[in-house]
Amino acid sequence: MALFAVALVSAAAGMFANVAVAETPLPRPRPVPLQERLAIQPSGEPASPTLSLAPAPELQGLVFPPAVAGPSACELRLSAMAQFTPLPVLMGPGECGASDVVRLESVRMPDNTFVAVSPTTLSCGMAEAFAIFVRQDIGPAALALGSPLKAIANYDSYECRGRNRVAGAKLSEHARGNALDIRSVRLASGHVFDLTDPKVPKDFRDRVRTAACGRFTTVLGPGSDSYHETHIHLDLAERSRGYRMCQWDVREPKPEPKLEVKVETKPEVASDAVSESKIAPIAAGDVPLPQPRPAWLDRRRVRSRI
């Protein structure tokens, strides 16, 4: 009897053990390593073509440290007003590089239309400031030209270099992803307006300049130096005592040269005949009397008679 009880207890324990094993949840799958998500193998060799992520030309050759998981606070704000792609931290030679970087693609306007932007690599803070500038300043100013804003063309964004590409010069804000050079705007009508063209309506350029100098700490354009005659440089450089720089001359078209009209007159024909109408009458009292006869002439005549 005792042996039967022991066998029964053992069978029951085995049955409960099987149930417990069957109900035990399996562990979650191991997350994909960050290096695989960035298409970089631990050995440094590129991953398979299906996982390859080709960087933009301006990002080639840079080292990408692991990015912080999840969007930053700036990216969350920017997502409500622009289309962009988050990028890993940029690290170039020397002090070049930036964190919290995005590739800005378009700006969402208040009416939910989109303004295309030339592929632009910027720090998120600079991208956010530029998106607000487009939404609140350039867009309304463009409407005064007769058509909604459609696209913005730029020259340069992130680039590891010195100021004005001069060798040995101080590091440019472009090297920190903190600057943008814009050239022109295109309207939905197809018209393109260059911000440095004196023929573009002056009211439009004045309005854009005033807004730019209020939002960015550095604004350089025509009149600042020879490097900024064909584009407008914007950045958020931090300076002591909050110093700001706004150097953009909104020039007017040069006056057209006046044409001098020469009227050719026919020369008067010479004539011996004098018109009586051109001879003024002479009064009797105006006729001059002859000069007195010299005395020596009279004495000479007297001697000749002797």
Protein Blocks (a to p, Z undefined) as FASTA:
>chain_A
ZZmmmmmmmmmmmmmmmmmmmmpccdddddddfklmnopafkopacdfklpccddfklgo
iacddddehidfklmmmmmmcccddddddddehjbccehiaddfbdcdfkopacdddddd
ddfklmmmmmmmmmmmmmmmmmmnopacfbdcdfbdcddddehhighiacdfklnopacc
dfbdcdfkopacdfklmkbcfklmmmmmmmmmmmpmbdcdehiammlmmbccddfddceh
hiacddddddddddddddddddddddddddfbdcfklpccddfklpccdddddfklmmmm
mmmmZZ
